[in-house]
Amino acid sequence: MKRSEGTARPSMADVARLAGVSSQTVSRVSNGHANVDADTRAKVAEAMRTLGYRPNSAARALRSGRFHTIGVILTTLRTYGNIRTLDGVAEEASRGGYSVLLMPVADPTLRQVSGAYEQLSAQAVDGAVIILEARLLDQAEFTLPPGIPVVVVDSGAGPAYTVVDTDQALGARQATEHLLGLGHRQVWHVAGPPTSFSAVHRAESWRRTLTARGITPEPPLPGDWTSESGYQAGRDLARRAGVTAVFAANDQMALGVLRAMHEAGRAVPAEVSVAGFDDMEEARSFWPPLTTIRQDFAAVGRLSVQKLLSKVADGDDGGGEVTLVPTELVVRGSTAATGSPP
């Protein structure tokens, strides 16, 4: 029995009559309750398919107090890390039966992020993941208004928020120690923008690692995550005869450094070793293949959703928990012991 065009949408009572069960049984099947035997569940499912019945999600949300949708606020879709993290968020949300409502913030100011959160709070969402590039949450005057539970993908959000992030300090230390372990007496750094928590944490860890070895760090060269900024920094570094090791704060800038070194006739890694951060998929296809720090963006995305859904289930909108996902050093052909033959 199929609906003809123009007929009313089939109801739960219609499904119950066709399946030969009560409306309460149809409701239990529709809401995923376990207290329905397999044969009855199969009959109800078949009746739903035959009639083209779809549960009324709005009515179900009113009954349960859950919308099975989470919001995601993010400041940019242009960076590799944000895209991969968002992919992990969407995958884990789908696994849990949740939809994702995306809320991009083109201008990452305190007012814009707070406004996006307020807007999501008024929408039919159960909680929010905030993926921030900009350094906003370290400012004392920034406080999200009361509303839905939130998890922040940002390691500097402070005690007021539940945080999931890559261990940025560990990754920068791994890269710097790798280069020092190859015999390089100094490691130059091409930094990310000072508005980024990730960039600041990586630069601070690079600086601490050198200082702990009794090495005075050279001033970092500024970058903006793009390969062009890495290229400009690389041109500067290529002119300095004493430069033998460079740690770039992401793979795109490392690619720019490689180009600058090649153009200047500085052999990589025989004369200059170059390391990046992220392990983007193309890093193994750079020439030479790039030594880098692997971030598990998918794990960060999955964990942020897991933490959020746990807060939703417990009715918890507090913070204070910080979960850092470890990084991994991936050694490829762009780094070698100082003075290595070409």
Secondary structure as GFF3:
##gff-version 3
##sequence-region A 1 342
A	DSSP	alpha_helix	12	19	.	.	.	ID=ss1
A	DSSP	alpha_helix	23	30	.	.	.	ID=ss2
A	DSSP	alpha_helix	38	51	.	.	.	ID=ss3
A	DSSP	alpha_helix	57	64	.	.	.	ID=ss4
A	DSSP	beta_strand	69	74	.	.	.	ID=ss5
A	DSSP	alpha_helix	80	95	.	.	.	ID=ss6
A	DSSP	beta_strand	99	104	.	.	.	ID=ss7
A	DSSP	alpha_helix	110	121	.	.	.	ID=ss8
A	DSSP	beta_strand	127	131	.	.	.	ID=ss9
A	DSSP	beta_strand	150	153	.	.	.	ID=ss10
A	DSSP	beta_strand	162	166	.	.	.	ID=ss11
A	DSSP	alpha_helix	168	181	.	.	.	ID=ss12
A	DSSP	beta_strand	188	191	.	.	.	ID=ss13
A	DSSP	alpha_helix	197	212	.	.	.	ID=ss14
A	DSSP	beta_strand	221	222	.	.	.	ID=ss15
A	DSSP	alpha_helix	227	238	.	.	.	ID=ss16
A	DSSP	beta_strand	245	248	.	.	.	ID=ss17
A	DSSP	alpha_helix	251	263	.	.	.	ID=ss18
A	DSSP	beta_strand	273	275	.	.	.	ID=ss19
A	DSSP	three_ten_helix	281	285	.	.	.	ID=ss20
A	DSSP	beta_strand	292	294	.	.	.	ID=ss21
A	DSSP	alpha_helix	297	314	.	.	.	ID=ss22
A	DSSP	beta_strand	322	325	.	.	.	ID=ss23
A	DSSP	beta_strand	328	330	.	.	.	ID=ss24
###
